[in-house]
């Protein structure tokens, strides 16, 4: 029985060493190779949503948007649009009621704020 306990302890040590190697060497190396090139620098819809949400909250907190925009928010959409030769990402906040009921926030392809309005133009 003592031999079985020694084997189990050795197996546990082996598994722990493997896990440490996995988390300290293999996974970071794989992540580095998977995120190379220009592809990783593209501004994503998720990043646009995060930035737009921060701006949206700031507009509500500063009184630029009525508090009903926070309590009556119904839907948020993110899409691409082409305006002339420029590509933009548009984040649209829709509220249940009130006029206007939609706020559009625009970002250029690099992720810089390009404007906002109630018309979508």
N, C-alpha and C positions, 0 to 999 in steps of 0.2 A: 504494500500500500504506500509506503514511503517513496518508492520509485515512481509511482503514478503522480504523486504530488510534485516531485522534482520535474517530471516531464511537463506537467501543466504549468508550472512556474516558468520553465524555459519557453514554452509556447506563448505564454502571455508576454514575456519579455520580447520575443521575436515579433509579435503582433504590434506591441507598443513601438518598437524601433521602426518597423515598417510604416506605421501611422505617422511618426515624427518625420521620417524621410518624405513621405507622401505630401504632407502639409508644408514642409519647409523647402523642398527642392522641386518636386515633380509638378505640383499644381501651379506655383508661380511661374515656372518655366513655360508650361503649356499656355498659361494666360498671356504671357509676353509674346509668344509666337502667334497667338490667335488675334492679337489686337494691333498688328503692325500696319504700316502704310497709311495712305490718306483716308482709307475707309474709317479708321477709328476717330478721325478728326471731324467727321460729318456731324452737323447739328441734327439731332434726332427729334422725333415727335415727343418723346418723353421729356427731353430737355426743354422743349418749347412749352410743354404743359407745366413743368415745374416753374419756369421763369414767368409764364403768364399768370399762374396762380399767385405767385408772390406779388406781382404788380396789381392784380385784381384785389387782393387783400389790402394792399397799401391804398388803393383808390377808395375802398370802403372805409378804412380807418381814418383817412384824411378828409372824408366827407365829399369826395368827388363823385362817388356813387352812393345812392341811397341805401340804408341798411337792408331794405327789402331785397337787394341783390344777393345778400348773404343768406337770408332766411328763405327766400323763394327760388333759389337756384334749382333748376330742373335738370339741365343737361349741359355737358361740355363736349365739344367736338374739336378735333385737330385734323387739319388737312393741308395739302399743298395747293399752291396756286401760282400761275404764271402771269406776271404783270409786265407786259412788254418783253424785254429781254431779261428781266429779273425773276428769280424763283423766290417765293416766300412761303413760310409756314404760317397758317392762320389758326389761332385758337379762339373758339367762339363759345361764349358763356350765354346760356339761355335761361331766362327766369319764367316762372309760371304766368305771372300777370304783371301789368304795368306797361307804360309806354315811355321809352322804347323797351322791348323785352329781350334785346340781344346786344351784346358788346363783343366787338371784334378786336383782337390784339394780333399784330403782325410782327414777324421776325424775318430778317433776311437769311440767306442760306448759311451765313457764318454765325447766326445766333444773336445778332444785334437787333435790338428793338427798332422796329421800322414804323411804328405808329399804332393808333387805335381809334376806333370810332363806333358809332351806333348803326351805320348804314351798310357796311360791308364793301364799300367802294374804295 
